[in-house]
Amino acid sequence: MIAKVRNKVKIFLKETTDASEVRVVRVDKIEGGWIAEGEVAAKNQFLASIKPEYRIFEKEHYVVKVGDDYEVTSYRRVNAYEDVEEILSYGL
């Protein structure tokens, strides 16, 4: 089950963020589904706008909520130091 969630999150984040690489670093079972945290390697758009041949990547963090039916129900970009439990307490 966790592998299925990880794959779903990877595919979703690659499609949504146009990321070159996605790494799922955490998956937790919650009531009604799953919550996952992913690291995304995203091209620095500012530097690319200055000089297109620059290929500088930055690490971005996302929290993705997946339902019991393995469909993504919500996601958001987060600060790398935010705690997933804190995010859940305020709602995704």
C-alpha positions as CSV (number, residue, x, y, z in Angstrom):
1,M,0.0,0.0,0.0
2,I,2.8,2.5,0.9
3,A,4.5,1.7,-2.4
4,K,1.3,2.6,-4.3
5,V,1.0,5.9,-2.4
6,R,4.7,6.7,-3.0
7,N,4.2,6.1,-6.8
8,K,1.0,8.1,-6.9
9,V,2.7,11.1,-5.2
10,K,5.8,10.9,-7.4
11,I,3.7,10.9,-10.6
12,F,1.5,13.7,-9.3
13,L,4.3,16.0,-8.2
14,K,6.3,15.4,-11.5
15,E,3.2,16.4,-13.5
16,T,2.1,19.3,-11.3
17,T,5.5,20.9,-10.6
18,D,7.2,20.0,-13.9
19,A,10.0,18.6,-11.7
20,S,13.0,16.7,-13.0
21,E,13.2,14.5,-9.9
22,V,10.9,13.7,-7.0
23,R,11.8,11.9,-3.8
24,V,9.1,10.8,-1.3
25,V,10.6,11.2,2.2
26,R,7.6,10.4,4.4
27,V,4.3,8.5,4.1
28,D,1.9,8.3,7.1
29,K,-1.5,6.6,7.3
30,I,-4.2,9.0,8.5
31,E,-8.0,8.7,8.9
32,G,-9.4,8.5,5.4
33,G,-6.2,8.1,3.5
34,W,-2.5,9.0,3.6
35,I,-0.3,12.0,3.9
36,A,3.0,12.1,2.1
37,E,6.0,14.5,2.1
38,G,8.0,14.9,-1.1
39,E,11.2,16.7,-2.1
40,V,11.2,18.1,-5.6
41,A,14.2,19.2,-7.7
42,A,13.0,22.3,-9.5
43,K,14.9,24.5,-11.9
44,N,15.5,27.9,-10.6
45,Q,13.3,30.0,-12.9
46,F,14.9,33.3,-11.9
47,L,18.3,32.3,-13.0
48,A,16.9,30.5,-16.1
49,S,15.2,33.8,-17.1
50,I,18.6,35.6,-16.9
51,K,20.5,33.0,-18.8
52,P,18.6,30.0,-20.2
53,E,21.7,27.7,-20.2
54,Y,21.9,28.0,-16.4
55,R,20.7,24.7,-15.0
56,I,20.5,25.4,-11.3
57,F,18.1,23.3,-9.3
58,E,16.6,23.9,-5.9
59,K,14.9,21.6,-3.5
60,E,11.2,22.3,-2.8
61,H,9.1,20.4,-0.3
62,Y,5.4,19.5,-0.7
63,V,2.8,17.7,1.4
64,V,0.3,15.7,-0.5
65,K,-2.9,14.1,0.9
66,V,-4.1,10.9,-0.8
67,G,-7.5,9.4,-0.2
68,D,-8.2,5.7,0.5
69,D,-9.0,5.4,-3.2
70,Y,-5.4,6.5,-4.0
71,E,-6.5,9.8,-5.5
72,V,-4.7,13.0,-4.6
73,T,-7.2,15.2,-2.6
74,S,-4.9,18.1,-1.8
75,Y,-1.4,19.3,-1.8
76,R,0.7,22.3,-0.8
77,R,4.2,23.6,-0.9
78,V,5.8,23.9,2.5
79,N,8.8,25.2,4.2
80,A,11.4,22.4,4.6
81,Y,11.3,22.8,8.4
82,E,7.5,22.8,8.8
83,D,6.3,19.7,10.7
84,V,3.7,17.6,8.9
85,E,1.6,17.2,12.1
86,E,1.4,21.0,12.5
87,I,0.2,21.2,8.9
88,L,-2.4,18.6,9.5
89,S,-3.7,20.3,12.6
90,Y,-4.5,23.4,10.5
91,G,-5.7,21.4,7.5
92,L,-3.9,20.9,4.3
